[in-house]
Amino acid sequence: MGKAPHNRNKGTKGKKGFKVAKRAHFEARHIDQVWEDVRKEEPVHDGTHGPQGTTARVAHDEDVAGLGQFYCIPCSKYFQNAFSLESHERTKPHKKRLKVLKGERPHSREDAEACGGMGKPDNGPPLTEEIQEMGF
Amino acid sequence: MTFVRNDSKVFHFCRSKCHRNFKMKRNPRKVAWTKAYRRAHGKDLTEDSTFEFERRRNRPEKYNRVTVQKSVQAMKKVLDIRKARADRHWDNRMAGKKKSDTAEARKVLENEIHLVKAPPAQLAEDPEGYMEKLKVKVAAPQSMESMEE
């Protein structure tokens, strides 16, 4: 909570418009999504495609910084070029984010239900092969 | 209150307070008033067999009057048992509380006795003890030789 120390006293210099900021807020991937992104065996972003869901982008998309080629997976952010991506990876917020992602799985609905005194969901006996073949 | 994320994951919130905190991207495990915090820090009962009864059941159950009656009876019983266990957990958690509280209060009284009894009165009552209290420990003075160096 609160600003990272290096971000203080910036004034209005780096401020984006209200709408841009709001859209960025909604499009940003949540911590539980990123937690899974980081652990995926297939790369979530290969320079052409972003992660499925909130910020999926194709390369040479003019709406995205750097045409969507330079993406920081832990922070789910696009950068203008390889140099700025690299310098971002040296910043404190990025390192803090890495530390969080190394930890346990973020709070989920299952956790919330367990906290409310509920057990794991009961999905009944697994479907038999015959039923599965029928497509139910 | 329900929020559906753009990857079609559904989030339910018990009240707008929780919704607002979610929008602020807070971690429930670190916010002290949440159940998640209380469980993670051992304040509430965890891993109890009474938690196994209530659960989301994603399968149809044929209506049966007897089963319903029995379930309703069982619910009351299970709730009672859970409450008793939660109370016991609280008792265990608070076992040493009174002793530590008393010790702390005694320490405060000792340190701030001047608020109860004025220093001159203390001096008149127990001159030696009072002077002893005023003494402050100081490191041994350095020898002149070491200072010259």
Chai-1 contact restraints between the chains, C-beta under 6 A:
chainA,res_idxA,chainB,res_idxB,connection_type,confidence,min_distance_angstrom,max_distance_angstrom,comment,restraint_id
A,G53,B,D7,contact,1.0,0.0,6.0,A-B,restraint_1
A,T54,B,N6,contact,1.0,0.0,6.0,A-B,restraint_2
A,H107,B,P28,contact,1.0,0.0,6.0,A-B,restraint_3
A,H107,B,R29,contact,1.0,0.0,6.0,A-B,restraint_4
A,H107,B,A36,contact,1.0,0.0,6.0,A-B,restraint_5
A,C115,B,K35,contact,1.0,0.0,6.0,A-B,restraint_6
A,C115,B,A36,contact,1.0,0.0,6.0,A-B,restraint_7
A,C115,B,R39,contact,1.0,0.0,6.0,A-B,restraint_8
A,G117,B,F51,contact,1.0,0.0,6.0,A-B,restraint_9
A,M118,B,E54,contact,1.0,0.0,6.0,A-B,restraint_10
A,M118,B,R55,contact,1.0,0.0,6.0,A-B,restraint_11
A,G119,B,F51,contact,1.0,0.0,6.0,A-B,restraint_12
A,G119,B,E52,contact,1.0,0.0,6.0,A-B,restraint_13
A,G119,B,R55,contact,1.0,0.0,6.0,A-B,restraint_14
A,P121,B,R55,contact,1.0,0.0,6.0,A-B,restraint_15
A,P121,B,R56,contact,1.0,0.0,6.0,A-B,restraint_16
A,D122,B,R55,contact,1.0,0.0,6.0,A-B,restraint_17
A,D122,B,R57,contact,1.0,0.0,6.0,A-B,restraint_18
A,N123,B,N58,contact,1.0,0.0,6.0,A-B,restraint_19
A,G124,B,R59,contact,1.0,0.0,6.0,A-B,restraint_20
